[in-house]
Amino acid sequence: MALILLISGIAAFALLTWTVPKRAPTLLVALLFVAIGLFRRRREIRSPSFDFLPGEIYKWSIAGGVVGELVAQLVFHIDPGAPTSLVWLLLGAGGIGGACGIGVGALSSMGVIGVVGGWMIWRNSPSAV
């Protein structure tokens, strides 16, 4: 079980690194927000009674995706044919950035659960002692 979790966590991180170049600013800011969220919970991750809350990763990743998409449209003009009014910028950032954030959240939570959970099962298994 531990090996399956570790492999699936590593595969999720590999898939995440493959998707980043597809929409780099949006996904990188979402990953940055996830890293900030995990950094804030670093003490809980190290504890033996770690209770993983993927909802927190989703909140951070969706917020990061929205901010990243808004920055990408305002600074980098990713889609020059897109409407430039404030309402359309906010709707586009919410829709595209939120969807990218959900994808980043799913892959990040799968990766963290796989790697941390697999490691905890491996470390606490009777055959490892």
Residue pairs with C-beta under 8 A, 6 or more apart in sequence:
1 118
1 121
2 118
2 119
2 121
2 122
2 125
3 118
3 122
4 118
5 113
5 114
5 115
5 117
5 118
5 121
6 114
6 115
6 118
6 119
6 122
7 114
7 118
8 110
8 114
9 110
9 111
9 112
9 113
9 114
9 115
9 116
9 117
9 118
10 111
10 114
10 115
11 114
12 107
12 108
12 110
12 111
12 114
13 107
13 111
13 115
15 107
16 31
16 104
16 107
16 108
16 111
19 27
19 103
19 107
20 27
20 28
20 31
23 72
23 78
23 100
25 68
25 69
25 71
25 72
25 75
25 76
25 78
26 65
26 68
26 69
26 72
26 96
26 97
26 100
27 65
27 68
27 100
27 104
28 68
29 64
29 65
29 67
29 68
29 71
30 61
30 62
30 64
30 65
30 68
30 97
30 100
30 101
30 104
30 105
31 61
31 64
31 104
31 108
32 64
33 60
33 61
33 63
33 64
33 67
34 57
34 60
34 61
34 64
34 104
34 105
34 108
36 60
37 56
37 57
37 59
37 60
38 45
38 57
38 112
41 56
44 50
44 51
45 116
48 120
50 116
50 120
52 109
52 112
52 113
52 116
52 117
54 105
54 109
54 113
57 105
57 108
57 109
57 112
58 101
58 102
58 105
58 109
60 105
61 101
61 102
61 104
61 105
61 108
62 97
62 98
62 101
62 102
62 105
63 101
64 101
64 104
65 96
65 97
65 98
65 99
65 100
65 101
65 102
65 104
66 93
66 94
66 97
66 98
66 101
67 93
67 97
68 97
68 100
69 92
69 93
69 96
69 97
69 100
70 89
70 90
70 93
70 97
72 78
73 79
73 82
73 89
73 92
73 93
74 89
82 88
82 92
83 89
122 128
